[in-house]
Amino acid sequence: MLVLTRRERQAIEIGYDIKVTVLSVRGNKVRIGIEAPGDCPIRREEIIDIEAGAEAELALV
């Protein structure tokens, strides 16, 4: 895992077409903006975990 330090309004680029920008930092919350092609799925980790749990429950039925 690559670990980087960024300040507000600073960004990183992933590949040639994905840009992640730190929009604001307040306390322990960080707002980020993501610019990516429309065919690039962007999902929060907790949503992926919820979906995986639901799929596991369906597999037991």
Helices and strands as residue ranges (DSSP letters): E 11-14, E 18-26, E 29-35, H 45-60
